[in-house]
Every structure is written in C-alpha cells, then in structure tokens.
C-alpha cells in the first residue's frame, strides 16, 4: 500500500513558535498554503497553525496578529504520521483526530505534510467517502 512518504508534499516550511501570527500569515500567502507546522527553538514540532486558526483565534478574538505568537496557538501534542506509515494508517489517524493535514515525521525530523486530498487520491473510492464524511462532521 502507498506510504506517507510517497504521497506527502515534501520540503515543508515551519513557522517558529516565537514568530508572530502576522509573519505566519505572510508566509502562508507567499507559499500558497493554508497551514504551517509550528516548530520550537529545539526544532521539535509544537503543532499546526491554520489560516482558520488565525481568523478565529486571533482576529475573531480581537487579538493583535503582530504581537500574538504562533506558539500561543499550539495546542497539546502535535498529531503526526510516520513517513513509512501506509495510507490506511493515515486515514485512521486523520479520522480519529479529525484533522485534514498531518505532518510527516521520519525519526524526529519533519519531512513533509500529507493533506486530506493526498490521501483521497491514494485510497479506493469507498474509503475516500468515509474519510470525507468523518472530517466533515463535528
């Protein structure tokens, strides 16, 4: 079966935990992405920052994106997938954690991101429907 390494987008850039949300938004715009992994000064993954997080948790909450750090929005332990895990494991992880993007880890190194669309392309049609249904419900 297809592995995360085969379907991921490689070369993922992080936003530093101490960098501002404004810097993160600019980086997302430059890269044309809707999410960035949050990495600490220890180079460990702290979480994911999405464009929705910026809108809801910063702008919608009346916070200043120029003074709010990405690290302030990192919640709990980051949900990740191993580079050699298969598409079925990615599906189970996305479904159980209700996430649309998974950082791909090789050992302790971030090597890419697997998005919902990547998994959908790698799975048989019935499983794609199950994934979309699971991620679309609250």
C-alpha positions in Angstrom: 0.0 0.0 0.0 1.0 3.6 -0.6 3.1 5.2 2.2 3.0 8.8 3.6 6.4 9.4 2.0 5.0 8.6 -1.4 2.0 11.0 -1.2 3.3 13.8 1.0 4.3 17.3 0.0 8.0 17.4 0.8 10.1 20.3 1.9 7.6 21.7 4.4 8.5 25.0 6.0 7.8 25.7 9.7 6.8 28.8 11.5 8.8 29.4 14.6 6.8 29.2 17.9 8.2 32.6 18.8 7.3 34.2 15.4 4.1 36.3 15.2 0.9 35.2 13.6 1.3 38.1 11.2 4.6 36.6 10.0 2.9 33.3 9.7 0.1 34.8 7.6 2.6 36.4 5.3 4.5 33.1 5.0 1.3 31.2 4.1 0.5 33.8 1.5 4.0 33.6 -0.1 3.9 29.7 -0.1 0.3 29.5 -1.2 -0.6 27.2 1.7 -3.4 27.2 4.4 -1.4 25.7 7.2 2.1 25.7 8.7 3.8 23.4 11.2 4.8 25.3 14.4 8.4 24.4 15.3 10.1 25.3 18.6 13.7 26.6 19.0 14.6 23.0 19.8 13.4 22.2 16.2 10.6 20.0 17.6 7.1 20.1 16.2 4.7 22.0 18.5 1.6 21.9 16.5 -0.1 23.1 13.3 -1.2 26.7 12.6 -4.0 27.0 10.0 -5.5 30.0 8.3 -8.7 29.3 10.2 -6.8 29.5 13.5 -5.6 32.9 12.5 -9.1 34.1 11.7 -11.0 32.5 14.6 -8.5 32.5 17.5 -6.7 35.8 16.7 -8.7 38.2 14.5 -12.1 37.0 15.7 -11.0 37.1 19.3 -9.7 40.6 18.9 -6.0 39.7 19.4 -3.2 41.6 17.6 -1.6 39.3 15.0 1.6 41.4 15.2 2.0 40.5 18.9 0.4 37.0 19.1 2.9 34.3 18.6 2.3 31.1 16.7 3.4 29.1 19.8 0.4 30.6 21.7 -1.9 28.8 19.3 -0.2 25.4 19.5 -2.5 23.1 21.4 -1.3 19.9 23.1 0.9 17.4 21.3 1.0 17.6 17.5 -0.7 14.7 15.7 1.8 13.3 13.2 2.3 10.3 10.9 5.4 8.3 10.2 6.9 8.6 6.8 6.6 4.8 6.2 3.1 4.5 7.6 0.6 3.4 4.9 -2.5 5.2 3.6 -4.8 3.2 5.8 -2.9 4.4 8.9 -3.1 8.0 7.7 -6.8 7.6 7.1 -7.3 6.2 10.7 -5.2 9.0 12.2 -7.0 11.8 10.3 -10.4 10.3 11.1 -9.8 9.7 14.8 -8.2 13.1 15.4 -10.4 14.9 12.9 -7.5 16.7 11.2 -7.2 17.4 7.5 -3.4 17.8 7.4 -0.7 15.6 9.1 2.9 16.5 9.5 5.1 13.6 8.3 7.9 12.6 10.6 11.0 10.5 9.8 12.5 9.7 13.1 12.4 13.2 14.8 12.6 15.1 11.6 9.7 16.8 9.8 9.9 15.7 6.2 6.6 16.8 4.7 2.8 17.2 5.1 0.0 14.9 4.0 -3.2 16.6 3.3 -6.7 15.1 3.0 -6.6 15.5 -0.8 -3.3 13.5 -0.9 -4.9 10.6 1.0 -8.1 10.8 -1.1 -6.1 10.3 -4.3 -4.2 7.3 -2.8 -7.3 5.4 -1.4 -10.0 3.3 -3.1 -13.3 5.3 -3.6 -15.3 3.8 -0.7 -12.5 4.8 1.8 -12.4 8.3 0.4 -16.0 8.7 1.1 -15.5 7.5 4.7 -12.7 10.0 5.2 -14.6 12.9 3.8 -17.7 12.0 5.9 -15.6 11.7 9.1 -13.8 15.0 8.6 -17.0 16.9 7.6 -19.0 16.1 10.8 -18.5 17.7 14.2 
